[in-house]
């Protein structure tokens, strides 16, 4: 259990947990850069106006104010109210508009940062948490193939982590919209909201809610047939069999089908068209993505996103995009609290150099510098107590090797796990590759 | 110029600047881990009580409040007021006390995070900025040698960056305190505050201020003699020549001398005992550290710290420590605005795979996946326009190589800087090592 929280909703990890977090973030970053995504960071704050540009959101915003300002008489000339960002999309949209002249489009960026929401904390829901986003944004236009490319990058990133298998669930706004139009449903948003509750309120509940919104039982039944489709290939055939014809539907099915085809080649069995996915369909305009973590379906989607025709706009220009966001802290919290992964040791240190007595500390420092110069993380014993105590110090932190120099100047290094001690030269000795840095060990039971 | 700010005091970098920032942070992290420091991150917020535990600080705190809460009638049952941390020391002290049972002491940690201060923004002073701290903390006691070890780690970290040479300036509270006692100055804090202004108000100003505080001109002159000492070795001899005797002074000189000796061995010429350094001497209890960046003395100290006998205490136990903190954003801002360093390209991408026509996009994807599987950052051209335009796309971002497959399936790769085009196999071709990732280029004029 490497997670602690002394303030509800604000998780902190012990050093062991932080090793796992860093390894996860390094892997995400490496994968994103391998695919040509540039790193970006935006400031933690936006103006409250910007945070509410799309109207009141359900995300609770934290506003910040200077403590002195609160104490002083409020001055008449107030600064613009600022709030902490609640996601990385709002600041990215603002950044794109501000810096459009310096960016090359289509612009690919990843952004891994903390975000804040003043929500009531619950299991897996935090007030401060890390998101890892990737987006591709065009200037005016963005070709469809990016909707195929991007989720495959995310899937590669997630399935490279030492966690249970991740499955990507996809749908397409055009399919659902076109299908609704094809069967004469005009209240598409209402229909989507009802479908979104399928798992909670069941078929009868969904039909009842649609009826309340003026959608006939017959049409509702038909839409539920669509929502029931869950296939990893031939989605076009499955939908066409329902006998509904509509141009937008046809276009959406072409898109969904080509996404599945690419996915079956790059990540066989890991991408599923699940046509009941409705979350975000009011916002997204093409593909929508969710994910499930095998055996942890209760976590909900750990990574979601989609295609939006207007990420940002400055009046003259519009920037369409496609993006996905990983809820890193939600995922990590599960990994840490259930110890799905543990680090092979709690410190970066590979070797502890023993100190014979304080007069010889400088000898130990020399050995340590020689080892470090070849990339071996090394500490010198903080004290010169009996060797047994120095070994215990290493053992407590999981440092695998202790280095000794005897009174004749002969160096030996001891693997304190096996007890094997061999002669060694600080200029050339290397630990086994698996001991060089802490490694992640996956729980296997 | 890779830095932009649309909100005063909250700097943001363009992708080029972010490449430099990431390279700097990676180097710091690698150096700290090489020396056995564990990574930690604490939440961004602390209770306002905690932030003001040592009394009102000069650092302006940002308090946060939920927007809904502000709008609603303030409820009688209020949440504890929270504020954003203004440094990494206060949260670390709180973390150590909270998690002492799970940490092994002496505990070595590094922490690289943003901090916030509601100050009036000025050149090099931000409201949001990154600090990089290392500290070693003991449980009850901490041996002096850590005061030698720690600044040498920082110096190694800083002088490994592609920036002008960094010099470490050191002083010791015991030397100044002991010297004052030895010459009969009892108003030590007042004397230190005056000495701290030496560069601003000159010798006469300092003497006048000391006189106001009841320190005689004779004693003031003597203290100025001490403050005038600036040597990189034999500090003990230089101070002893002033003929002042005091036990604490002797102890302090032993410490300072042994720090210089070690420094002259590990980082010759880069450490200077500068006995006029007084900042923080009211807080620190042993060694104090500052740094100067050659040619950028106007920036002030980019990295400071010292020894404190009580980082934290929970009543029963006291945790002494020694630590230093780099003002990363202040340093980076200078590097970026003066373009002291530029990246060899603006994107991680090494190869752009050209697309002959949309029907053959999947061929380009296959090539890209083959290259990426061997660690080569690769993008596929977002469009299938004329090759000239695709090459221009690569050129605009500084992507050095464009990959082509002709109608016979023959692959070639073109270095668009030299124009040289050679046959290549996606399963085995490697770029020169210097082109694999963006490299930092140091301004040489």
Interface residues (C-beta under 8 A of the other chain):
Chain A: X4 X6 X7 X10 X11 X12 X13 X14 X15 X18 X19 X21 X22 X33 X34 X35 X36 X37 X38 X39 X40 X41 X42 X43 X44 X45 X47 X48 X60 X61 X62 X63 X64 X65 X66 X67 X68 X69 X70 X82 X83 X84 X95 X98 X99 X102 X103 X104 X106 X108 X109 X114 X116 X118 X128 X143 X145 X146 X149 X262 X266 X346 X347 X348 X349 X358 X361 X362 X365 X369 X372 X375 X376 X377 X378 X379 X380 X382 X383 X393 X396 X397
Chain B: X4 X6 X7 X10 X11 X12 X13 X14 X15 X18 X19 X21 X22 X33 X34 X35 X36 X37 X38 X39 X40 X41 X42 X43 X44 X45 X47 X48 X60 X61 X62 X63 X64 X65 X66 X67 X68 X69 X70 X82 X83 X84 X95 X98 X99 X102 X103 X104 X106 X108 X109 X114 X116 X118 X128 X143 X145 X146 X149 X262 X266 X346 X347 X348 X349 X358 X361 X362 X365 X369 X372 X375 X376 X377 X378 X379 X380 X382 X383 X393 X396 X397
